[in-house]
Amino acid sequence: MISLDRKTHQTSLLCSAQKTEGPQVNFDMHRTPGFAISRTHQMQRAIIRKEIGQMELKLTPEEVVILIKLSTTEAPIRMGKLADKLQRDATTITRLLDGLERKNFVTRKQDISDRRAICVELTNYGTETLDRLIPCLEGIDSSMLKGISSEDLETTINTLLRIQENLSSNC
C-alpha cells in the first residue's frame, strides 16, 4: 500500500505482507533517479519547444531528434534502422516522418537493394534548418550544465549508463 503526505510529497510504502500497524518506510519519490531524470527531461523539452517556437520553426522536440540522427548517420537510412537507433517503434517513426516529409525536412524513397524497404534522408531545407537550430541547442545545453564540472558530468553520464545496463538486464 502507498500513502502520500501531500505537504512533504513523501510517499510511505507498506509491504503488502505487513499490516497497517507495522513499521513504515519513508520514500521520497523526488529523490529517485527515475523521477529526477524524467523531470529534467520534461524541463529540457519545454525549453527546446519554446526556443523552436521563437525561431518560428514548425518542429517538435521529437522531430528535432530525428533530424539530428539523420544528420549523423550515413544517408539514406532505412526507416526500420532509424527506429532501432532511436529506440522507437516503427509506427511512431512513420508518424513523425510523415510530418517531417509534409514540411519538406526529409524525403523518403524505396531502397534500391530491397524495394520493400523505405529509406529516409534530410532535404537541403532540413539540413539548413538543422544548421540554424544546432547553435540554439548547444546554448540550451551550455546553460543547463552551468556550474557543473566536467568530472561531475562524466560521473553522471557513466552512472546513468550503468543504470541503463541494470535496467536492460531486467527487461
SVG drawing of the C-alpha trace seen along z (x, -y; Angstrom):
<svg xmlns="http://www.w3.org/2000/svg" viewBox="-3 -34 40 45">
<polyline fill="none" stroke="black" stroke-width="0.4" points="0.0,0.0 1.3,-3.5 0.2,-6.7 1.3,-10.2 1.8,-13.0 0.6,-16.0 2.6,-18.5 6.0,-16.9 5.4,-14.9 6.9,-11.9 5.4,-8.5 5.2,-5.9 5.4,-2.3 3.9,0.5 4.8,4.0 1.7,5.9 2.5,8.6 2.6,6.1 -0.5,4.9 -1.0,1.1 0.1,1.1 3.6,2.3 6.6,0.1 6.6,-2.3 9.4,-3.1 9.6,-6.7 10.2,-7.0 10.9,-10.4 9.9,-10.0 11.5,-13.3 15.0,-11.9 14.8,-8.8 16.9,-8.7 13.9,-7.9 11.9,-10.9 15.0,-13.3 15.7,-12.1 12.1,-12.4 11.7,-15.9 15.0,-17.1 13.9,-15.7 10.5,-17.4 12.1,-20.7 14.6,-20.5 11.9,-19.6 9.8,-22.6 12.8,-24.9 13.6,-23.4 9.9,-23.7 10.0,-27.4 13.2,-28.1 11.9,-26.3 8.8,-28.4 10.8,-31.6 12.7,-30.6 9.3,-30.1 10.1,-26.6 7.3,-24.1 9.1,-21.3 8.6,-19.3 11.5,-18.1 10.8,-14.5 11.2,-15.7 14.4,-17.5 15.8,-14.3 15.1,-12.6 16.7,-15.4 19.8,-15.2 20.0,-11.4 19.6,-11.7 22.4,-14.3 24.8,-12.0 24.2,-8.7 25.1,-7.6 22.2,-8.7 19.9,-7.4 18.9,-5.2 16.2,-2.6 13.2,-3.6 13.5,-0.4 17.1,-1.0 16.3,-4.6 13.6,-3.3 16.2,-0.9 18.8,-3.7 16.2,-5.9 14.7,-3.0 11.2,-3.9 8.6,-1.7 8.1,-1.8 4.6,-3.3 5.9,-6.3 8.8,-6.8 6.4,-6.6 4.0,-9.2 6.9,-11.6 8.4,-11.1 5.0,-11.8 5.0,-15.2 8.7,-15.9 8.1,-15.0 5.0,-17.2 7.1,-20.1 9.9,-19.3 12.5,-18.4 13.0,-14.8 12.4,-12.7 11.5,-9.0 12.2,-6.7 12.4,-2.9 15.6,-1.2 17.4,-0.3 18.6,3.1 15.2,4.0 12.0,2.4 10.0,3.4 12.2,1.2 11.8,-2.6 14.8,-4.9 14.8,-8.4 17.2,-11.3 17.4,-15.0 16.5,-17.5 18.6,-20.6 15.9,-22.5 16.2,-20.0 20.0,-20.4 19.7,-24.3 17.2,-24.2 19.3,-22.0 22.3,-24.3 20.3,-27.1 19.0,-25.0 22.2,-23.4 23.7,-26.6 20.4,-27.1 20.5,-23.5 24.2,-24.0 23.2,-27.1 20.5,-25.2 23.0,-22.5 25.5,-25.1 23.0,-26.9 21.8,-23.5 25.3,-22.5 26.3,-25.8 28.2,-25.3 28.7,-21.5 32.3,-20.4 33.3,-18.1 34.2,-15.5 30.7,-15.6 29.1,-15.4 31.3,-12.4 30.4,-10.7 26.7,-11.4 26.7,-10.1 28.7,-7.0 26.2,-6.4 23.2,-6.8 24.8,-4.3 25.2,-1.8 21.6,-2.3 20.5,-1.7 22.6,1.5 21.0,2.7 17.5,1.9 18.1,3.6 19.2,6.8 15.8,6.8 13.7,6.3"/>
</svg>
